Amino acid sequence: MKAIFITYNQILNDRVHEVLDRHFARGFSKWDLTYGRGGIDGEPHYGNHAWPSMNSSILTIVEDRKVTPIMDALRDLDEQTKKQGLRAFVWNVEDQI
């Protein structure tokens, strides 16, 4: 099993959910308001008057075979929406209940 952590501009919410649905990644935990800024470029997402946009974040645990198709779809989405900001990270899941 693998954990995929996705953080993205809230405007992409429906599109990120579509990626997960399309790849049958049904279960996830979501944080609606996530502050952040990109490490390379991009504008901060602080939810204030100077930087009003906000991020959301999702953590989903999936079978190993689903990781590559999900990450490829997220890469495509990021490529289509470069100015919005989307990052995804994959970790090993050692154990679960």
N, C-alpha and C positions, 0 to 999 in steps of 0.2 A: 504494500500500500504506500501511497505517496500523498503528501499534503501539498496543495497548491494555494498559495496566498496571492491574491490579486488585489491591487489597489488602483483606483481609477477615478477620473473626473465623474461626478454624479450624472452628468449629461449622458454618459455611456451606460447607465444602469440597465436599461432594457436590452441593449445589445450584448452586454456581458451575460445577463440571464439567458438570452437566446443561445449563446455559445454553450453554456452549461447544459441547457435543456437538449440541445442538438446532440450532445455527446453523453447524454444520460447520466450526468453528474447531479443527481437529485438532491442529495444532502449538502447543506452548507451552513455556516454561521456568517452573519453579516453585521458590520458596523456601518451605520448610515453616515455618520459624520467623522471623517478622518482628516486631520490636518496634515499637510506635508508640502514638500517641494522637491522637485527632481534634482538628482545629483549632478546632472550634466547641463541641462538647459531646461527651459520651461518656466512658467510662472508659478509662484507659490499659490497654494490653495489653503487659505487661512480663515475664510468666512468672515472677514472684516471689511471695513469700508475701502481700504486700499487694495485688498486681494479678496474679492467677494466669493469666488468659486470655492467649492468644497469637494473632497474626495469621499468615496465609499470604499470599503474593503470587504473582501469575502475570503473565507477559508473553507476549502472543500477537500475532503479525503476521498481519493479515487484509487481504483485498481491501476497497477503499473501500466497496463496496456492502453489506458485512456490518456495518459499524460501527454504523449507526443501529439495526438490529434487536438487536444484542448489547447496546448501551448501554441501549436501552429495556427489555430483559429484566432487565438488572442494576439499573436504576432501580426496576422492579417488585419485584425481590427485596429491595432495600434498604428500600423502603416497607413491605414485609411483615415485615421483621425489624429495625426501627429501632434497637433496643437493642443489636444485635450489632455493627454497624459494617461498612460496605462503602464503598469509594471506588474510582473508576475514572477513568483519564485517557487521553486519546488524543493521539498524536504522529504527525507525518508521518515516513515512512521514506524517506530520500533514496536509498538504494542497498542492495543485498543480494546475497549469494552463495548 
